[in-house]
Amino acid sequence: MNRSALISVGNELLCGRTVDTNAAWLGGRLFAMGVRTASVHLVADETADIVAALQAAAGQADIVLVTGGLGPTDDDLTRNALAEYLGVELEYHPELAGRIEAFFSTRGLSMPARNRTQAYVPKGAEPIDNPCGTAPGILYQTEHKLIALMPGVPSEMKAMCEASVLPQIRRRLGGPVIRSANLRCYGAGESSIAQMLGDRMRRGRNPLINCTISAGIITLQMIASAPNERQAEFLLAEQRAELEKILGPLVFGTGEQTLQDVLGRLLSAQNKTLAVAESCTGGLVSKLLTDVPGASQYFNFGWVTYSNKAKIEQLGVCTDLIEQFGAVSEPVAKAMAQGAARKARADCAIAITGIAGPSGQTEQKTVGLVYISVLNNEKCQVHRFHFPNAGRELVRLRAAQTALNLLRLELTI
């Protein structure tokens, strides 16, 4: 039992209104358990289409996971489709209806009558508890097959899958114990990291190392197979130590940690405060920092000084500097960081000025040119970067992430 098929139900997935993140998440969780995904099906809210997808998926795989179509409206047809595929009737579960009604009552609401449809389950299947919403999941199992229906809302699906579905799959799996862990890297390209790791990324190796990249963040997934959990965890720990030694400061975190997570912990541990002055990034650095709960402990002030006037009036940048070197320059970036730190009375500061494009460039200063200034305890360094052919949004994101990484490196020296 080591093959799965995934079915994502919903018209919104097919017309482009919603991106199917559920299949990607499920595929990753299954892969970490040693289960290979054979296929992914995107299906409209039509009973016949869902039944056809179930038939195709069940013909390919032992595990079929379906997301979406479990709500109370007329276009939520997944439970009906499973009943038709199994050739059984839907059965009403009064205790399930009671749990759904309790979900509403604890929030001071009355349950709409149409939510009662969510208490129907195909005969021979069982409901799966949904602690985050009103739509119960549905689990059908035989000796050789497992079919699980889960809500399409990602937060509800993930909670249900982790609590109920994945444990069922683990119990059915034979063979070795599979464990996985991530290392997160920033500051080098995918090919450069692959070259540094050499044959450690060879297929068939144990632990196996997979490499993915998203917006400059490289994730190295280590997958270890062993007769028991202790040995699998030992292999992962041994491999992690080896990779960290090879990659050094390129590694910034583990699991799903972000640069802002790690930087926030460093600032908190060192009891330091941070101020931010942004131009071309338009507040993105501040946004990333405040994505972390508790960021107010270390992040106190932020300025978006998009115009020259704002740089002068808000940060105290000298007019002569801008006239002589231009707003996108090393001296101005340095003055922005120093002004932000001074006004906020902060231990650290980040300042960014650049040309995100598509307009605003000159022969000397092209789109993608960014100056990032990092100040730590009055020591101020300015770094020049060029993010070519990246597009406006990616230039801004790479600039913001690079700024966070530069301060991370400064605080770990």
N, C-alpha and C positions, 0 to 999 in steps of 0.2 A: 504494500500500500504506500506508494511513493509518488503518485501523480495526482494533480489537482486540475480542475477547470473552474474558471471564474465567470460569473454572469452578472452584468450590471444592467439593471432595468430602469428605463426612464426616457421619455421623449426629449427631455432637456439635455441629455447626454449626446443625443444624435443630432440635434440642431445647433450645437455649439454654445448654448447658454451656460452649461455647467461642464467643468472638466472632471473626468472620472479619476479621482484620486484614490478611491476605495480599492480598485484592482491593484494599483501599484503598492499600496500598503499591505494588502493581503498577500500579494506575491512575495514581498520581502519577508513577512513573518513566516510564511510557509517554507520559503527557501532556507531560512535560518534553522528550521526544524528538519531539513533534509527532504522536503517535499517539493518536487519540481512541478511548475505550472505548465501544463500542456497547451492550454488555450485560454483566451479571454474573449467573451462575447458581449457586445453592446446590443441591447434589445429594446424595442419600442414597448410602450404600454399597451400591448395587445396579447390576449390570452394565447392565441395560436402561435405567435412569435416566441413567447416565453416557453411554451410546451416544446416547440421545435428546438430551442436552445438547450433545454433540459435533456432532451433525447440525445443531441449531439455531444453535450458535455459528459453525460453519463456513459456514453460509448467510448470516451477517451480516457476517463479518469475514475479513480476510486473515491475521490473527494470532490464534491461540487458545492461551491459556496456562491450564494446568490445575494445580491444587495439591491434594495429598492422595491417599491411597489407593495409595501405592507401597511400603508396608511388607511384612513377610513373613507376615502373618496372613491368615486366611481372608476377612476383610472388606476386604482391600486388593485392589481389583478394577480399578483404573484402567488398568493395562497390558493386562489382558484386554479391557477395554472398547475401548481404542484398536485392538487387533488386530481385534476384531469390526467396529468402524466401518470400518476399512480393508479388511476382507475378507481378512485374511492370517493366517498362523499365528505363534505365538510361537517365536522361535529362541533356543537356549541359547548363551551366550557364555562359554566357559571362562575367558578372560582377565578377564572381569568378575567371575566367581565368585572368581578368585584375588585380585582387589583387595578384594573384600568380606571374604574370609577374612583377608587381611593387616590389614585394619582391626581385626579382633578380636585377632589374634595380637600386634600391637604394643602392645596393652593387657593382654596376659597372659591373654587369654580364648580359649576354643574357640568356633568359629562353630556356632550351632545349625543343624541340617540344614535347617530350614524357610527359613533365609535364602537358600538356593540359588535359591529362586523369584525373587529379585530380579535374578538373572543372565539372566532371559528378557526378550527385547525383540521387539516386533512386526517381522516381516520388512520390510525397506525402511527401517526407522528406525535410529537410532544412539543408544548410551548417552551420557549426560552425566555427567561426573565429579562426585562429591559428596565434597568434602574434609572435610566436617563430620559425616558420618554414613554409614550402610550402604546407604541407598536411592539408587541411581543415578537420574538423570533420564532422560528419553527425548525425542529430538528427531526429528520427521518433517518433511521439507521437499519441496515441489515448486516449480515456477516461480512459482506464484501463491499458495501456502499455506505457512504455518509453524505447526506444532502442537508445543508443548513441554509435557511433563509434569514437574512438580517436586514435591519432598516438601512435606507440609503443615506441618512444623515451621518456624516463621518464620525462625529463624536459618539453617537449612540452605537453605531456599528463597531467601533474600536472597543468600547467598554464591554459590549456583549461578547465580542469575539475573544477578548482576553480572558474574561471571567468564565465563559461557558463553552465556546466552540473549540478553541485551541486545546483546552484540557481534554476534551473528548477525542480530538485527533491524536494527541500524545498517547492516550491509553490504547489506541488502536495500532500505533506504529510499532513495528518490530525492528530489530537490528540495533545498531550502535546509537549512543547518545550524541546528539548534535547540539553544540553550543556556538554562539557567535558574539562578537564584540566589534565595536567601531573605534577607529582612530580618525580624528578630524584634523585636516591640514590646510594651511594657507600660506601663500608666498611663493609657490612654484607651480609650473604647469604639470598636467597629467603625465606627459611624456618624460619630463625631467624626473618626477618621482618614480615612474616605472624604471627608468635607467638606474636610479640609485638603489632600487630594490633588487635589480637583476633577476635571477631565476626564482626568487621568492614568490613571484606571481605566476609561476608555471602552473598550468592546468593539471589536475590530478594530484596536486600536492596536499598534504595534511599538516598544519592547517592550510586551507585554501584562502587566498587573498583576492578579493574583488575590489575594483576601483571605480568609483563614480564621481562625477563633477557636476556641481550646480552653482552657477554664479560665482565661480572662482573658488568655492569651498570644495575640497577633495575629501571624500570619505573612503577610507580603506576598511572594508568589512572582512574580518577574519572569521573563518568558519572551521571549527575543530570537530573531528569525529573520534570517539573513543568508546571503549566498552562500558564506561561509567562516567557519571558527571564529574567526579573528582579529577579523573585523568583528562577529560575534555577541558575543564577549567585550567588545569596545569599547562596544557598545550597552549591555550590562549594567553595566559600570563607570560609564558616563556617567549611566545611570538611577539607580544606587545612590547616587552622590554627590548627585544632585538630591533624592532622597527623604530622605536623611540630613540635608540642609540644611533641608528643610521640617519634618521631624518632630523634629529635635533630640534631646533626651535621652529621648524616647519609644523610640528605637531602642536596644536593648541588645545585640544580637548578630546573627550571620548563620548561614546553614545551619540546623542543628538545635540550636544552642547554647541552653542553659537559663540562667535567672537565676543559678543556683548555679555553673554553669561560669564565667560572666563574673565574678561576685563573687570566686570563688576565685582567678582570675588577677589581679584587682586587689589582693587581699590579699597574694598571693605577691610581686607586683611591688613593692609598697610595704613588704614585710617586716613586715607587721602580723599580729597574732593576734586571734582572735575568741572571745568567750564568748556563750552563749545561755541565756536564762532564759525558760521557756515555762509558760503556764498553760493557756488554752483550746485551744491547738494540740497539747498533749499530746506534744511531741517531734517534731512534723512538720518544723520548721525544721532541727533536728539531722539528721533523716533525709535531707532534701533536700541538705544540705551534704555529708553523708558518702556520697551517691550518686556524688560526684566522686572518682575515684581520686587519692590523694595529699592528701586534705583534712586529714590530720593535720599537714601543714606549717603550717597557719594556724588550724585549729579544734582547740582543746585541751580545752575544758570545756563541758558543757551540763547544765542542770538542768530537770527537769519539776517545778515547784512548784505543783501543782494545788490544794492546800489553803492556807488562810491560815497554818496552822501551819508548812507547808513554806517559805512565803515569809519568814516571820519567822526560823525557825531556820536555814535554809540560805542565805538571801540577806541577812539582817540588816535586812529591812524593819521599820520601826518599827510596833509594835502600834497606836499612836495614829493613824498614817496610815490604816490599814485601818478602824479604828473611826470615824474622822471622815469619810473620803471613800469607803470601800468598796474591796473588792479590785479591782473594775473601775473604775479611775480614773486620771487623769493622774499624780498624785503617786506612786501605787503603782507604775505602769509605770516611772517614772523611777527610783524607789528600787530596783526589781528590776534594771534595767540597770546602775546604779552598783554594786550589791552583787555582781553577776556579774563585772563588770570588775575590781573590787577583789579578790575572792577568787581569780580566775583570773590576776590580774596581766596582763590582756589590754589591747591597744590599743583594741579595739572591742568593743561589746556590743550585742546585740539582746534586747529583752524584750517579751513579748506577754501581755496580759491582756484577757479579753473574755467575751462570752456567746454561745456557739456554738448554744445551744438544744437541743431545743425548749423546755426549761424553764429556770428561773433568772432570768427577766426581772422587772422592776418597771415601774411607770408611768414612772419617770424613765430607766430603763436597759432597753432592749428587746433582743430577740434580734438578733444581728448587730452589736451595738456592740463595737468592739475598740479598745484603746489600744496603740499600738506605739511603743516607745522605742528610739532609735538613738543609741549613744554612739560618738564617734570622738575619740581624744586628749583625753578628759575633757570635751569638748563634748557635751552630752546634749540631744536634742530629742525631744519626745513628739508623736505625731500621732494624731488621733482619726478613726476610720473607722466607717462603718455599711454593712454588707453585707446589705440587706433581702431577705427572701423567697428566700434562697439555699439554705437547708437546712444542717444541721449540718456535713456533710462539706465543702461548698463554702465555708462561712464559714471553716473552719479552713484550707483550701487557699489561699483568697484572702488571708487574714491572713498566712500564712507567705510566700507569694510577694511580697506587698506589703512585708513586712519586709526580705526580701532586696533588693528593688528600691530601697528607701529607703537602705540602706547602700551599694548600688552608686552611687546618685546622690551620696551624701555623699563617697565616695572619688574621684569624678570631677570634683568642683568645682575 
